[in-house]
């Protein structure tokens, strides 16, 4: 089963932020975009998907969002669903945490 996580932030990560962060963490790989940027995926140089990020959504009903995220949503404005593929999700979590740092947010597991 894939690892499901949420990025909570006040400034949604751009493709440039995700690509730059991915290049800092991994020696090779690239950011792929699908559906006009609604889905972004960091792919390692060996073709292995590392992390998928879905379009940022504004946190509208905080109580509902809080129930879906371990530790709640805090006061962050944006929610970004992310998944690391089935198997070893360590690289996906590393990239997710690094992107969170880059946008001054936090990453949490979906509950």
MOPAC internal coordinates of N, CA, C and O (Angstrom, degrees):
PM7 1SCF
backbone

  N    0.0000 0     0.00 0     0.00 0    0    0    0
  C    1.4496 1     0.00 0     0.00 0    1    0    0
  C    1.5286 1   108.49 1     0.00 0    2    1    0
  O    1.2310 1   119.82 1   -41.63 1    3    2    1
  N    1.3190 1   117.94 1   138.37 1    3    2    1
  C    1.4652 1   119.37 1   179.41 1    5    3    2
  C    1.5334 1   110.88 1   -67.83 1    6    5    3
  O    1.2310 1   121.04 1   -24.83 1    7    6    5
  N    1.3228 1   115.62 1   155.17 1    7    6    5
  C    1.4638 1   121.10 1   173.66 1    9    7    6
  C    1.5202 1   107.30 1   -81.84 1   10    9    7
  O    1.2310 1   120.63 1   -54.88 1   11   10    9
  N    1.3248 1   116.41 1   125.12 1   11   10    9
  C    1.4613 1   121.07 1   179.80 1   13   11   10
  C    1.5146 1   108.74 1  -105.47 1   14   13   11
  O    1.2310 1   120.98 1   -51.10 1   15   14   13
  N    1.3165 1   115.73 1   128.90 1   15   14   13
  C    1.4519 1   120.92 1  -178.52 1   17   15   14
  C    1.5182 1   109.74 1  -140.43 1   18   17   15
  O    1.2310 1   121.41 1   -12.69 1   19   18   17
  N    1.3141 1   114.90 1   167.31 1   19   18   17
  C    1.4559 1   121.88 1  -179.52 1   21   19   18
  C    1.5249 1   108.20 1  -131.11 1   22   21   19
  O    1.2310 1   120.88 1   -46.17 1   23   22   21
  N    1.3160 1   115.92 1   133.83 1   23   22   21
  C    1.4541 1   122.37 1   170.78 1   25   23   22
  C    1.5148 1   107.08 1   -97.55 1   26   25   23
  O    1.2310 1   120.53 1   -54.47 1   27   26   25
  N    1.3139 1   116.60 1   125.53 1   27   26   25
  C    1.4585 1   122.45 1   176.73 1   29   27   26
  C    1.5153 1   107.96 1  -111.92 1   30   29   27
  O    1.2310 1   120.59 1   -49.79 1   31   30   29
  N    1.3284 1   116.48 1   130.21 1   31   30   29
  C    1.4620 1   119.32 1  -173.89 1   33   31   30
  C    1.5260 1   109.94 1  -159.26 1   34   33   31
  O    1.2310 1   121.22 1   -13.32 1   35   34   33
  N    1.3287 1   115.26 1   166.68 1   35   34   33
  C    1.4605 1   120.66 1   174.87 1   37   35   34
  C    1.5151 1   111.44 1   -98.21 1   38   37   35
  O    1.2310 1   120.58 1   162.79 1   39   38   37
  N    1.3231 1   116.50 1   -17.21 1   39   38   37
  C    1.4649 1   122.13 1   176.81 1   41   39   38
  C    1.5271 1   107.21 1  -128.43 1   42   41   39
  O    1.2310 1   120.51 1   -65.43 1   43   42   41
  N    1.3135 1   116.64 1   114.57 1   43   42   41
  C    1.4710 1   120.39 1  -177.26 1   45   43   42
  C    1.5241 1   110.07 1   -64.09 1   46   45   43
  O    1.2310 1   120.15 1   -39.16 1   47   46   45
  N    1.3336 1   117.32 1   140.84 1   47   46   45
  C    1.4650 1   119.58 1  -178.92 1   49   47   46
  C    1.5271 1   112.27 1   -70.80 1   50   49   47
  O    1.2310 1   120.75 1   -46.81 1   51   50   49
  N    1.3029 1   116.16 1   133.19 1   51   50   49
  C    1.4585 1   121.21 1   176.84 1   53   51   50
  C    1.5260 1   109.02 1   -84.54 1   54   53   51
  O    1.2310 1   120.94 1   -12.61 1   55   54   53
  N    1.3114 1   115.81 1   167.39 1   55   54   53
  C    1.4660 1   120.34 1   175.73 1   57   55   54
  C    1.5237 1   109.74 1   -59.71 1   58   57   55
  O    1.2310 1   120.20 1   141.43 1   59   58   57
  N    1.3235 1   117.22 1   -38.57 1   59   58   57
  C    1.4726 1   120.77 1  -179.76 1   61   59   58
  C    1.5275 1   111.13 1   -62.54 1   62   61   59
  O    1.2310 1   119.98 1   138.85 1   63   62   61
  N    1.3186 1   117.63 1   -41.15 1   63   62   61
  C    1.4659 1   120.97 1   178.97 1   65   63   62
  C    1.5187 1   110.30 1   -64.25 1   66   65   63
  O    1.2310 1   120.16 1   134.08 1   67   66   65
  N    1.3222 1   117.29 1   -45.92 1   67   66   65
  C    1.4726 1   120.71 1  -179.15 1   69   67   66
  C    1.5295 1   110.09 1   -64.19 1   70   69   67
  O    1.2310 1   120.12 1   136.23 1   71   70   69
  N    1.3296 1   117.37 1   -43.77 1   71   70   69
  C    1.4664 1   120.51 1  -179.23 1   73   71   70
  C    1.5234 1   111.26 1   -64.03 1   74   73   71
  O    1.2310 1   120.20 1   134.70 1   75   74   73
  N    1.3186 1   117.21 1   -45.30 1   75   74   73
  C    1.4665 1   121.07 1   179.71 1   77   75   74
  C    1.5258 1   110.81 1   -62.89 1   78   77   75
  O    1.2310 1   120.32 1   137.94 1   79   78   77
  N    1.3079 1   116.99 1   -42.06 1   79   78   77
  C    1.4608 1   121.42 1   179.23 1   81   79   78
  C    1.5256 1   110.54 1   -64.90 1   82   81   79
  O    1.2310 1   120.24 1   136.90 1   83   82   81
  N    1.3215 1   117.15 1   -43.10 1   83   82   81
  C    1.4614 1   121.10 1   178.13 1   85   83   82
  C    1.5152 1   111.83 1   -61.27 1   86   85   83
  O    1.2310 1   120.41 1   137.89 1   87   86   85
  N    1.3256 1   116.83 1   -42.11 1   87   86   85
  C    1.4729 1   120.20 1   179.08 1   89   87   86
  C    1.5183 1   112.09 1   -65.86 1   90   89   87
  O    1.2310 1   120.16 1   147.16 1   91   90   89
  N    1.3220 1   117.31 1   -32.84 1   91   90   89
  C    1.4710 1   119.78 1   177.90 1   93   91   90
  C    1.5246 1   111.71 1   -69.31 1   94   93   91
  O    1.2310 1   120.22 1   145.27 1   95   94   93
  N    1.3361 1   117.18 1   -34.73 1   95   94   93
  C    1.4692 1   120.82 1  -176.32 1   97   95   94
  C    1.5236 1   113.81 1   -84.52 1   98   97   95
  O    1.2310 1   120.27 1   147.59 1   99   98   97
  N    1.3081 1   117.08 1   -32.41 1   99   98   97
  C    1.4592 1   120.98 1  -172.55 1  101   99   98
  C    1.5248 1   109.93 1  -121.40 1  102  101   99
  O    1.2310 1   120.90 1   -34.25 1  103  102  101
  N    1.3079 1   115.89 1   145.75 1  103  102  101
  C    1.4667 1   119.39 1  -178.49 1  105  103  102
  C    1.5163 1   112.17 1   -72.31 1  106  105  103
  O    1.2310 1   120.37 1   155.12 1  107  106  105
  N    1.3065 1   116.90 1   -24.88 1  107  106  105
  C    1.4590 1   120.10 1   177.38 1  109  107  106
  C    1.5150 1   109.60 1  -149.00 1  110  109  107
  O    1.2310 1   121.05 1   -14.50 1  111  110  109
  N    1.2932 1   115.60 1   165.50 1  111  110  109
  C    1.4568 1   121.46 1  -179.36 1  113  111  110
  C    1.5086 1   109.60 1   134.95 1  114  113  111
  O    1.2310 1   121.06 1    -3.16 1  115  114  113
  N    1.3254 1   115.57 1   176.84 1  115  114  113
  C    1.4630 1   119.84 1   179.92 1  117  115  114
  C    1.5139 1   110.78 1  -155.44 1  118  117  115
  O    1.2310 1   121.80 1   -21.20 1  119  118  117
  N    1.3168 1   114.17 1   158.80 1  119  118  117
  C    1.4534 1   121.13 1   176.31 1  121  119  118
  C    1.5213 1   108.53 1   -92.89 1  122  121  119
  O    1.2310 1   120.74 1   -54.36 1  123  122  121
  N    1.3131 1   116.19 1   125.64 1  123  122  121
  C    1.4552 1   122.76 1   176.53 1  125  123  122
  C    1.5265 1   107.38 1  -105.61 1  126  125  123
  O    1.2310 1   120.69 1   -34.51 1  127  126  125
  N    1.3427 1   116.28 1   145.49 1  127  126  125
  C    1.4550 1   120.42 1   176.71 1  129  127  126
  C    1.5208 1   109.75 1  -124.64 1  130  129  127
  O    1.2310 1   121.00 1   -39.81 1  131  130  129
  N    1.3155 1   115.70 1   140.19 1  131  130  129
  C    1.4552 1   122.64 1  -179.27 1  133  131  130
  C    1.5255 1   108.76 1  -130.48 1  134  133  131
  O    1.2310 1   120.95 1   -21.66 1  135  134  133
  N    1.3195 1   115.79 1   158.34 1  135  134  133
  C    1.4632 1   122.30 1   175.59 1  137  135  134
  C    1.5255 1   111.39 1    51.40 1  138  137  135
  O    1.2310 1   121.23 1  -127.75 1  139  138  137
  N    1.3355 1   115.25 1    52.25 1  139  138  137
  C    1.4687 1   121.46 1   178.05 1  141  139  138
  C    1.5267 1   112.75 1    54.79 1  142  141  139
  O    1.2310 1   120.37 1  -140.46 1  143  142  141
  N    1.3290 1   116.91 1    39.54 1  143  142  141
  C    1.4587 1   121.46 1   176.88 1  145  143  142
  C    1.5107 1   115.34 1    85.20 1  146  145  143
  O    1.2310 1   120.22 1  -177.48 1  147  146  145
  N    1.3310 1   117.18 1     2.52 1  147  146  145
  C    1.4646 1   119.76 1   179.25 1  149  147  146
  C    1.5282 1   111.60 1   -71.42 1  150  149  147
  O    1.2310 1   121.00 1   156.63 1  151  150  149
  N    1.3293 1   115.68 1   -23.37 1  151  150  149
  C    1.4686 1   121.62 1   176.42 1  153  151  150
  C    1.5209 1   107.16 1  -129.84 1  154  153  151
  O    1.2310 1   121.15 1   -50.10 1  155  154  153
  N    1.3226 1   115.40 1   129.90 1  155  154  153
  C    1.4646 1   121.82 1   175.59 1  157  155  154
  C    1.5139 1   107.57 1  -123.42 1  158  157  155
  O    1.2310 1   121.13 1   -37.54 1  159  158  157
  N    1.3170 1   115.45 1   142.46 1  159  158  157
  C    1.4661 1   118.98 1  -178.44 1  161  159  158
  C    1.5275 1   109.53 1  -140.71 1  162  161  159
  O    1.2310 1   121.23 1   -52.75 1  163  162  161
  N    1.3396 1   115.26 1   127.25 1  163  162  161
  C    1.4589 1   119.80 1   173.46 1  165  163  162
  C    1.5212 1   106.69 1   -85.53 1  166  165  163
  O    1.2310 1   121.13 1   -55.23 1  167  166  165
  N    1.3318 1   115.44 1   124.77 1  167  166  165
  C    1.4590 1   121.86 1  -179.13 1  169  167  166
  C    1.5217 1   107.87 1  -117.11 1  170  169  167
  O    1.2310 1   120.74 1   -53.77 1  171  170  169
  N    1.3294 1   116.18 1   126.23 1  171  170  169
  C    1.4619 1   121.35 1   179.43 1  173  171  170
  C    1.5240 1   109.81 1   -67.83 1  174  173  171
  O    1.2310 1   120.76 1   -16.83 1  175  174  173
  N    1.3214 1   116.15 1   163.17 1  175  174  173
  C    1.4568 1   121.66 1  -178.80 1  177  175  174
  C    1.5166 1   113.55 1   -59.25 1  178  177  175
  O    1.2310 1   120.06 1   154.97 1  179  178  177
  N    1.3314 1   117.50 1   -25.03 1  179  178  177
  C    1.4636 1   120.42 1   178.91 1  181  179  178
  C    1.5262 1   112.41 1   -86.90 1  182  181  179
  O    1.2310 1   120.48 1  -172.54 1  183  182  181
  N    1.3548 1   116.69 1     7.46 1  183  182  181
  C    1.4600 1   120.89 1   177.98 1  185  183  182
  C    1.5151 1   114.57 1    89.76 1  186  185  183
  O    1.2310 1   120.16 1   179.58 1  187  186  185
  N    1.3003 1   117.29 1    -0.42 1  187  186  185
  C    1.4652 1   122.70 1  -177.80 1  189  187  186
  C    1.5285 1   110.27 1   -80.48 1  190  189  187
  O    1.2310 1   120.69 1   -53.29 1  191  190  189
  N    1.3228 1   116.29 1   126.71 1  191  190  189
  C    1.4588 1   120.68 1   175.40 1  193  191  190
  C    1.5260 1   108.44 1   -69.18 1  194  193  191
  O    1.2310 1   120.59 1   -47.50 1  195  194  193
  N    1.3291 1   116.47 1   132.50 1  195  194  193
  C    1.4643 1   121.54 1  -178.04 1  197  195  194
  C    1.5197 1   111.17 1  -105.28 1  198  197  195
  O    1.2310 1   120.54 1   131.20 1  199  198  197
  N    1.3314 1   116.57 1   -48.80 1  199  198  197
  C    1.4591 1   120.46 1  -176.81 1  201  199  198
  C    1.5226 1   109.26 1  -153.57 1  202  201  199
  O    1.2310 1   120.84 1   -44.62 1  203  202  201
  N    1.3271 1   116.00 1   135.38 1  203  202  201
  C    1.4640 1   122.05 1   173.24 1  205  203  202
  C    1.5194 1   108.32 1  -110.90 1  206  205  203
  O    1.2310 1   120.91 1   -44.21 1  207  206  205
  N    1.3141 1   115.86 1   135.79 1  207  206  205
  C    1.4618 1   122.80 1   177.96 1  209  207  206
  C    1.5190 1   107.73 1  -120.72 1  210  209  207
  O    1.2310 1   120.69 1   -45.14 1  211  210  209
  N    1.3112 1   116.28 1   134.86 1  211  210  209
  C    1.4526 1   121.57 1  -178.91 1  213  211  210
  C    1.5255 1   109.54 1  -107.22 1  214  213  211
  O    1.2310 1   120.17 1   -20.21 1  215  214  213
  N    1.3018 1   117.28 1   159.79 1  215  214  213
  C    1.4676 1   122.52 1  -174.24 1  217  215  214
  C    1.5269 1   111.85 1   -50.31 1  218  217  215
  O    1.2310 1   121.18 1   -41.85 1  219  218  217
  N    1.3259 1   115.34 1   138.15 1  219  218  217
  C    1.4650 1   121.48 1   178.61 1  221  219  218
  C    1.5248 1   109.82 1   -65.25 1  222  221  219
  O    1.2310 1   121.96 1   -39.01 1  223  222  221
  N    1.3192 1   113.85 1   140.99 1  223  222  221
  C    1.4618 1   120.27 1   176.62 1  225  223  222
  C    1.5251 1   108.25 1  -125.92 1  226  225  223
  O    1.2310 1   120.69 1   -37.79 1  227  226  225
  N    1.2989 1   116.28 1   142.21 1  227  226  225
  C    1.4526 1   120.84 1   178.20 1  229  227  226
  C    1.5256 1   109.08 1   -71.40 1  230  229  227
  O    1.2310 1   120.45 1   -42.03 1  231  230  229
  N    1.3267 1   116.74 1   137.97 1  231  230  229
  C    1.4646 1   121.00 1   175.71 1  233  231  230
  C    1.5228 1   106.51 1   -75.33 1  234  233  231
  O    1.2310 1   120.80 1   -73.26 1  235  234  233
  N    1.3297 1   116.07 1   106.74 1  235  234  233
  C    1.4658 1   121.72 1  -176.18 1  237  235  234
  C    1.5295 1   111.85 1   -93.74 1  238  237  235
  O    1.2310 1   120.23 1   125.52 1  239  238  237
  N    1.3218 1   117.16 1   -54.48 1  239  238  237
  C    1.4609 1   121.92 1  -178.56 1  241  239  238
  C    1.5298 1   106.66 1  -110.46 1  242  241  239
  O    1.2310 1   121.26 1   -86.68 1  243  242  241
  N    1.3184 1   115.19 1    93.32 1  243  242  241
  C    1.4552 1   121.15 1  -172.00 1  245  243  242
  C    1.5312 1   112.74 1   -57.24 1  246  245  243
  O    1.2310 1   119.36 1   140.54 1  247  246  245
  N    1.3142 1   118.82 1   -39.46 1  247  246  245
  C    1.4648 1   120.81 1  -178.66 1  249  247  246
  C    1.5285 1   110.87 1   -60.48 1  250  249  247
  O    1.2310 1   119.90 1   138.63 1  251  250  249
  N    1.3256 1   117.79 1   -41.37 1  251  250  249
  C    1.4609 1   120.88 1   178.53 1  253  251  250
  C    1.5255 1   110.41 1   -66.73 1  254  253  251
  O    1.2310 1   120.65 1   136.35 1  255  254  253
  N    1.3206 1   116.36 1   -43.65 1  255  254  253
  C    1.4612 1   120.61 1   179.53 1  257  255  254
  C    1.5211 1   110.83 1   -63.95 1  258  257  255
  O    1.2310 1   120.24 1   139.72 1  259  258  257
  N    1.3166 1   117.15 1   -40.28 1  259  258  257
  C    1.4711 1   120.89 1  -179.38 1  261  259  258
  C    1.5233 1   112.01 1   -59.10 1  262  261  259
  O    1.2310 1   120.62 1   144.59 1  263  262  261
  N    1.3244 1   116.42 1   -35.41 1  263  262  261
  C    1.4770 1   119.75 1  -179.89 1  265  263  262
  C    1.5247 1   112.26 1   -69.94 1  266  265  263
  O    1.2310 1   120.02 1   158.34 1  267  266  265
  N    1.3101 1   117.56 1   -21.66 1  267  266  265
  C    1.4652 1   121.27 1  -175.95 1  269  267  266
  C    1.5256 1   113.56 1   -93.11 1  270  269  267
  O    1.2310 1   119.94 1   173.59 1  271  270  269
  N    1.3296 1   117.71 1    -6.41 1  271  270  269
  C    1.4608 1   121.06 1  -174.05 1  273  271  270
  C    1.5166 1   110.01 1  -126.36 1  274  273  271
  O    1.2310 1   120.43 1   -52.16 1  275  274  273
  N    1.3247 1   116.78 1   127.84 1  275  274  273
  C    1.4666 1   120.12 1   175.42 1  277  275  274
  C    1.5172 1   109.19 1   -59.27 1  278  277  275
  O    1.2310 1   120.24 1   -55.11 1  279  278  277
  N    1.3118 1   117.14 1   124.89 1  279  278  277
  C    1.4542 1   121.16 1   179.64 1  281  279  278
  C    1.5156 1   114.03 1    86.17 1  282  281  279
  O    1.2310 1   119.69 1  -177.99 1  283  282  281
  N    1.3366 1   118.19 1     2.01 1  283  282  281
  C    1.4559 1   121.49 1   178.75 1  285  283  282
  C    1.5184 1   112.96 1    74.87 1  286  285  283
  O    1.2310 1   121.16 1    -0.44 1  287  286  285
  N    1.3172 1   115.38 1   179.56 1  287  286  285
  C    1.4580 1   120.84 1  -175.35 1  289  287  286
  C    1.5226 1   113.77 1   -99.20 1  290  289  287
  O    1.2310 1   119.87 1   172.76 1  291  290  289
  N    1.3245 1   117.84 1    -7.24 1  291  290  289
  C    1.4605 1   118.58 1  -176.50 1  293  291  290
  C    1.5192 1   109.18 1    64.34 1  294  293  291
  O    1.2310 1   120.61 1    38.89 1  295  294  293
  N    1.3140 1   116.43 1  -141.11 1  295  294  293
  C    1.4648 1   120.73 1   179.56 1  297  295  294
  C    1.5244 1   112.11 1  -111.94 1  298  297  295
  O    1.2310 1   120.31 1  -162.98 1  299  298  297
  N    1.3278 1   117.02 1    17.02 1  299  298  297
  C    1.4662 1   120.31 1  -178.96 1  301  299  298
  C    1.5259 1   111.35 1   -65.73 1  302  301  299
  O    1.2310 1   120.63 1   -32.68 1  303  302  301
  N    1.3288 1   116.41 1   147.32 1  303  302  301
  C    1.4716 1   122.19 1  -177.81 1  305  303  302
  C    1.5189 1   113.30 1   -88.03 1  306  305  303
  O    1.2310 1   119.89 1   148.24 1  307  306  305
  N    1.3468 1   117.81 1   -31.76 1  307  306  305
  C    1.4624 1   121.07 1  -172.56 1  309  307  306
  C    1.5145 1   111.70 1  -115.36 1  310  309  307
  O    1.2310 1   121.67 1   -31.55 1  311  310  309
  N    1.3089 1   114.41 1   148.45 1  311  310  309
  C    1.4560 1   125.45 1  -179.27 1  313  311  310
  C    1.5200 1   106.49 1  -125.95 1  314  313  311
  O    1.2310 1   119.88 1   -52.11 1  315  314  313
  N    1.3308 1   117.84 1   127.89 1  315  314  313
  C    1.4670 1   122.43 1   177.26 1  317  315  314
  C    1.5250 1   107.49 1  -127.21 1  318  317  315
  O    1.2310 1   120.13 1   -66.79 1  319  318  317
  N    1.3329 1   117.36 1   113.21 1  319  318  317
  C    1.4595 1   120.80 1   174.27 1  321  319  318
  C    1.5169 1   108.79 1   -69.97 1  322  321  319
  O    1.2310 1   120.64 1   -39.83 1  323  322  321
  N    1.3341 1   116.37 1   140.17 1  323  322  321
  C    1.4611 1   122.19 1   177.73 1  325  323  322
  C    1.5209 1   108.40 1  -139.99 1  326  325  323
  O    1.2310 1   121.20 1   -30.52 1  327  326  325
  N    1.3282 1   115.30 1   149.48 1  327  326  325
  C    1.4578 1   120.31 1   174.79 1  329  327  326
  C    1.5201 1   110.02 1  -137.24 1  330  329  327
  O    1.2310 1   121.58 1   -35.94 1  331  330  329
  N    1.3167 1   114.58 1   144.06 1  331  330  329
  C    1.4598 1   121.62 1   169.67 1  333  331  330
  C    1.5201 1   105.07 1  -110.15 1  334  333  331
  O    1.2310 1   119.65 1   -42.19 1  335  334  333
  N    1.3273 1   118.27 1   137.81 1  335  334  333
  C    1.4606 1   120.68 1  -173.23 1  337  335  334
  C    1.5260 1   114.06 1   -61.88 1  338  337  335
  O    1.2310 1   122.09 1   -13.93 1  339  338  337
  N    1.3103 1   113.60 1   166.07 1  339  338  337
  C    1.4599 1   122.29 1   177.18 1  341  339  338
  C    1.5289 1   110.11 1   -53.20 1  342  341  339
  O    1.2310 1   120.90 1   -37.40 1  343  342  341
  N    1.3038 1   115.88 1   142.60 1  343  342  341
  C    1.4624 1   120.37 1   179.46 1  345  343  342
  C    1.5118 1   110.40 1   107.73 1  346  345  343
  O    1.2310 1   120.64 1    34.97 1  347  346  345
  N    1.3058 1   116.38 1  -145.03 1  347  346  345
  C    1.4558 1   122.04 1  -178.84 1  349  347  346
  C    1.5248 1   109.51 1   -74.76 1  350  349  347
  O    1.2310 1   120.54 1   -67.88 1  351  350  349
  N    1.3274 1   116.56 1   112.12 1  351  350  349
  C    1.4624 1   121.58 1  -176.64 1  353  351  350
  C    1.5267 1   112.64 1   -97.71 1  354  353  351
  O    1.2310 1   119.73 1  -169.39 1  355  354  353
  N    1.3254 1   118.11 1    10.61 1  355  354  353
  C    1.4684 1   121.20 1  -175.15 1  357  355  354
  C    1.5243 1   112.13 1   -57.86 1  358  357  355
  O    1.2310 1   119.71 1   134.87 1  359  358  357
  N    1.3330 1   118.16 1   -45.13 1  359  358  357
  C    1.4655 1   120.43 1   179.76 1  361  359  358
  C    1.5240 1   111.03 1   -65.36 1  362  361  359
  O    1.2310 1   120.39 1   141.84 1  363  362  361
  N    1.3255 1   116.87 1   -38.16 1  363  362  361
  C    1.4549 1   120.54 1   178.01 1  365  363  362
  C    1.5218 1   112.07 1   -63.32 1  366  365  363
  O    1.2310 1   120.55 1   135.92 1  367  366  365
  N    1.3311 1   116.56 1   -44.08 1  367  366  365
  C    1.4631 1   120.33 1   176.97 1  369  367  366
  C    1.5188 1   110.73 1   -63.49 1  370  369  367
  O    1.2310 1   120.02 1   139.44 1  371  370  369
  N    1.3231 1   117.57 1   -40.56 1  371  370  369
  C    1.4719 1   120.45 1   179.24 1  373  371  370
  C    1.5218 1   111.01 1   -60.74 1  374  373  371
  O    1.2310 1   120.66 1   134.11 1  375  374  373
  N    1.3251 1   116.34 1   -45.89 1  375  374  373
  C    1.4554 1   119.94 1   179.47 1  377  375  374
  C    1.5241 1   110.65 1   -66.46 1  378  377  375
  O    1.2310 1   120.02 1   137.95 1  379  378  377
  N    1.3205 1   117.56 1   -42.05 1  379  378  377
  C    1.4685 1   121.01 1   179.13 1  381  379  378
  C    1.5238 1   110.72 1   -59.11 1  382  381  379
  O    1.2310 1   120.41 1   134.54 1  383  382  381
  N    1.3223 1   116.82 1   -45.46 1  383  382  381
  C    1.4713 1   120.20 1   179.47 1  385  383  382
  C    1.5257 1   111.46 1   -64.63 1  386  385  383
  O    1.2310 1   120.32 1   140.31 1  387  386  385
  N    1.3256 1   117.00 1   -39.69 1  387  386  385
  C    1.4660 1   120.59 1   179.84 1  389  387  386
  C    1.5288 1   111.22 1   -66.39 1  390  389  387
  O    1.2310 1   120.02 1   140.74 1  391  390  389
  N    1.3217 1   117.57 1   -39.26 1  391  390  389
  C    1.4651 1   120.46 1   176.69 1  393  391  390
  C    1.5316 1   109.09 1   -64.81 1  394  393  391
  O    1.2310 1   120.27 1   139.26 1  395  394  393
  N    1.3271 1   117.08 1   -40.74 1  395  394  393
  C    1.4708 1   120.36 1   178.06 1  397  395  394
  C    1.5221 1   111.06 1   -58.79 1  398  397  395
  O    1.2310 1   120.29 1   136.81 1  399  398  397
  N    1.3184 1   117.05 1   -43.19 1  399  398  397
  C    1.4638 1   120.96 1   177.99 1  401  399  398
  C    1.5284 1   109.84 1   -62.46 1  402  401  399
  O    1.2310 1   120.51 1   138.26 1  403  402  401
  N    1.3293 1   116.64 1   -41.74 1  403  402  401
  C    1.4640 1   121.17 1  -177.80 1  405  403  402
  C    1.5252 1   112.93 1   -62.52 1  406  405  403
  O    1.2310 1   120.04 1   151.06 1  407  406  405
  N    1.3360 1   117.53 1   -28.94 1  407  406  405
  C    1.4650 1   120.41 1  -179.51 1  409  407  406
  C    1.5313 1   111.75 1  -110.06 1  410  409  407
  O    1.2310 1   120.83 1  -165.36 1  411  410  409
  N    1.3303 1   116.03 1    14.64 1  411  410  409
  C    1.4597 1   122.02 1   178.19 1  413  411  410
  C    1.5292 1   111.21 1    55.83 1  414  413  411
  O    1.2310 1   121.42 1  -133.93 1  415  414  413
  N    1.3458 1   114.88 1    46.07 1  415  414  413
  C    1.4589 1   120.78 1   179.38 1  417  415  414
  C    1.5105 1   110.23 1  -122.71 1  418  417  415
  O    1.2310 1   120.74 1    21.97 1  419  418  417
  N    1.2959 1   116.19 1  -158.03 1  419  418  417
  C    1.4632 1   121.05 1   175.50 1  421  419  418
  C    1.5142 1   109.29 1  -145.78 1  422  421  419
  O    1.2310 1   121.38 1   -25.77 1  423  422  421
  N    1.3280 1   114.96 1   154.23 1  423  422  421
  C    1.4560 1   120.78 1   177.97 1  425  423  422
  C    1.5194 1   107.74 1  -112.74 1  426  425  423
  O    1.2310 1   120.88 1   -39.34 1  427  426  425
  N    1.3264 1   115.92 1   140.66 1  427  426  425
  C    1.4588 1   121.69 1  -179.51 1  429  427  426
  C    1.5177 1   109.40 1  -139.44 1  430  429  427
  O    1.2310 1   121.17 1   -24.39 1  431  430  429
  N    1.3037 1   115.38 1   155.61 1  431  430  429
  C    1.4647 1   121.20 1   176.97 1  433  431  430
  C    1.5366 1   108.36 1   -76.39 1  434  433  431
  O    1.2310 1   121.34 1   -37.87 1  435  434  433
  N    1.3267 1   115.04 1   142.13 1  435  434  433
  C    1.4810 1   119.34 1   171.57 1  437  435  434
  C    1.5062 1   107.42 1   -68.83 1  438  437  435
  O    1.2310 1   120.46 1   -41.08 1  439  438  437
  N    1.3273 1   116.73 1   138.92 1  439  438  437
  C    1.4719 1   119.09 1   178.18 1  441  439  438
  C    1.5009 1   110.95 1   -98.01 1  442  441  439
  O    1.2310 1   120.10 1   180.00 1  443  442  441

